[in-house]
Amino acid sequence: MSNLFMKTLNLHTDYIKFKPLKKAIKNIGELSEAEKKEQHVKEALAVMTAVEKGDSNIKNVVEKLVESIKEIAEQINIKNIVLYPYAHLSSELASPQTAMDVLEGAEKILKKSFNVVKAPFGYYKEFEMKVKGHPLSELSREFKIEGNEEESELDEKERTRLWKIMSKNKVQVIRGKNDLKSNVELGRDLDLYIVNEIVGQGLPLLTPKGASIKREIERFITDEEIKRGYEHTSTPILAKSDLYKISGHWQHYKDDMFTMKVGKEEFALRPMTCPFQFVLYKRKPRSYKDLPKKYGEVATLFRNEQSGELRGLTRLRQFTLADGHIICTPEQMEEEFKNVMDLLNYIIKTFDIEGWYQFSKWDPKNENNKYVDNPEAWEKTQNSMKKILDNLKIEYVEKEGEAAFYGPKLDLQYKDVYGKEDTLITIQMDFALPDKFNLTYLDKNNKEKKPMVIHRSSTGATERLMSYILEKTQGSLPLWLSPIQVKIVTTSQNNDNYAKKINNKLIQNKIRCETDFSDDKIGKKVRNAYIEKAFYILTIGDKEAEENIVAIKQRGEKDVQTFGVDEFVEKVKGEIRERV
């Protein structure tokens, strides 16, 4: 086994000044005139770095470094990062090229979230800084990236170590604005999901309570889409590289995919369902009479997000998307876009979503192979999309450089409890993939034509929608989504049998119900039910048992109401149907 070690000294500074003097490494490149000047950065996290000798995947080293920097930056609430090569942290340095690759890789990722300044590598520099005096202002980090090792059975010591890690689900949380809880804190407090080091980052394990929320959202959207004419598919979670080469994902998106070799063939876990549904479309000839063809799927997807980007249920490596694709004639495009917006407006109303629309366009100056290279098609499609949006009187902001690689999109944006902006739902117009997959239909004159495609998510990624709803309601979910719709508490053991009968009746009527038969006093049982955010608290005492009734209190209400058992069951079933 071989390892690569990394050492950092992280300093929270009032300011840091530095200026390169002369080369410390003979073969290092020359600096530009701007790089030769003194740099002065205020309110910065200065990250002094040293990469030590070893043999490991540079990408893994970069991920580990970025993860460490982001963790510290979040703790001290800093936006300015200075990456400062500092060889004096080690006497066993890696090659200059390895160290430069690590720093450049980290800089590229960090720039997405921070203002980053990188001090010149391979030069003697004079520097001056003023370090703050709080407990987190000086933090050292040392970590290793393990190389390959032969597989072997776990010895007892290693097995015990892994058991201990498996049993720990510590969550470090910081309150959001106005002391609001994040979905991470709510997930922990309400026992909705965990992230365990044994399983891996960005791979949450939903508890039965968390899974009930996910299940309700996905049942809702599947039923709603079928009512609106969508045909739901079920496609594989992986495919050969050939499929992704046809779509262009292999060329434009490979770094964000999980790839693997199976024998002599290359496979990848799917990052989206469109290529699979296009293969289904092509299984037989199509006429204009078949269009629009609307495919939907609640699909498990995989994206190789950097570890430093992963957050609670918001950004994951595996997630579930309510994905859909509408294949239509050019003449049908505006009407189908309007239908998608109608569905989207219904979803916004159902989940009480507050956000704004962003018209995400391509960047014609991009030189990183991010987009399909067809400027004429880009301009034509963007103008067409803008016309549709304006005809539908949709208010939006324009943002260049945020389009998908195959077409412009309309994104529903929101902000989380920290004020960080993210995308909840998206609609994309696609001019490229119909050509790439040779999608066709026969028109009224029996001539072969190319259709247009609308890619759309309806409820978006289920996990991200869950995080939005949890943060917006601070865990007080509406009845139909509440993991605990009814909590039954008894005043004494004498009433347990009656409570069990009610519990069974509720469960048989598909109402999520829990009981508290503990020896705690009734006041504590009720308080615990409030903490768990149960929607209805149902109290059973001697009177209720004798008269075959229930006493209920709704979450957030002071009044206690009395119902017959059957009456209460029908009341709850009706409210769930209405999605109260």
Secondary structure, 3 states (H helix, E strand, C coil): CCEEEEEEEEEEEEEEEEEEEEECCCCCCCCCHHHHCCEEEEEEEEEEEEEECCCCCHHHHHHHHHHHHHHHHHHHCCCEEEEEECHHHCCCECCHHHHHHHHHHHHHHHCCCCEEEECCCCEEEEEEEEECCCCCCEEEEEEEEECCCCCCCCCHHHHHHHHHHHHCCCCCCCCCHHHCCCHHHHHHHCCCEECCCCCCCCCCEECHHHHHHHHHHHHHHHHHHHHCCCEECCCCCEEEHHHHHHHCHHHHCHHHCCEEEECCEEEEECCCCHHHHHHHHCCCCCEHHHCCEEEEEEEEEECCCCHHHCECCCECCEEEEEEEEEEECHHHHHHHHHHHHHHHHHHHHHHCCCCEEEEEECCCCCCCCCCCCCHHHHHHHHHHHHHHHHHCCCCCEEEECCCECCECEEEEEEECCCCCEEEEEEEEEECCHHHHCCCCEECCCCCEECCEEEEEEEEEEHHHHHHHHHHHHCCCCCCCCCCCCEEEEECCHHHHHHHHHHHHHHHHCCCCEEEECCCCCHHHHHHHHHHCCCCEEEEECHHHHHHCEEEEEECCCCCCEEEEHHHHHHHHHHHHHCCC
